Amino acid sequence: MKRVHLFVKGFVQGVAYRHKACMQARFRHLTGWVRNTPDGNVELIAEGKDENIAAFLIWCRKGPDGAEVKDVRVIDEQPTGEFVEFLVRY
């Protein structure tokens, strides 16, 4: 199991990044959350199998149509198993 904490910078709000990220995470059986940040970026925490996290990171670096991802900062953390599913936080 792996856990990553992501900070996605760029034009990532107003393009359904959170909702598409949630769909991508659920498709890969990941748990965690995604939310917009006050500075116009997106923050995520995801937990799951290493290969599913790796595939999710590839998607996060591209994002949905209309997004312009400039940078993704990835912080590896210890998995906690605290999440039951992947959710959009408001």
N, C-alpha and C positions, 0 to 999 in steps of 0.2 A: 504494500500500500504506500501511497505517496500523497503528500499534501503540498499545494502551491498557493501562494498569495500573490496575486497579480495586480499591477497598476498599469492600465492601458491609457496611453496618451494619444491625442490627436483629435480628429473630428469624429467623435464616437457617441455623441448624444444627439438625439433627434433622428437617428437612423435605425432604430430598433435593435441596437447592439445588445442591450440587456436581454431582451426576449429571445433573440436568436441565440445568444450565448447559453441561455437556459435550455433551449431546445437541444443545442449541440451537446451540452453536458449530460442531459437526461438520456440522449441517444447513446452516449458512451458509459452510462451507468455510473456517473459521478454524482457526488453529493457536495453541498456547499451553498454558496449564494453569490449574487452579482448585484451591484448597485451603482448609481451615478454618484459622482462626488461633486461638491460645490464648485470646484475649479474647472468643471466641464469635461472631466475624464471619467473612467470607469474603474471600479475596484472589484476583484473577485477572489473568492477562496474556493478551491476545488480539491476534493479528495477522491481517490480511486486507485485502480490498478495503474502501474507505471505506463504501460503501453496506451491506455486510454487517456491518461494525462498528457502524454506526448502528442497524441493526435489532437487533443483539445487545444494545446498550445499552438499548434500549427494554425488551427482555425482562428484563434484569438489574435494572432499576428496579422491576419488578413481582415477578419471581421465580415459583417454582412455587406451586401451591395450598398453603396453610398457612403460607407465609412472610409476614413483615411487614417489608418493607424500609423502613428509616427514612432512610437516606442512602446515596448512591453517590458516592464521590470518584473522579474520573476524572483520571488523569495521562497526557497524551499523551507518548509516547516515540518515538524513532527506531526504525523496524522493522529487525530484524537478520536475519530469515530463519532463525533458529537452530532453529526447531521444525519437526517433520515432521507432527505431528498435534496434536490437542487432548486433553489427559489430565487425569485427576483425580490430584492428588498427595495422599499420605497422610502 
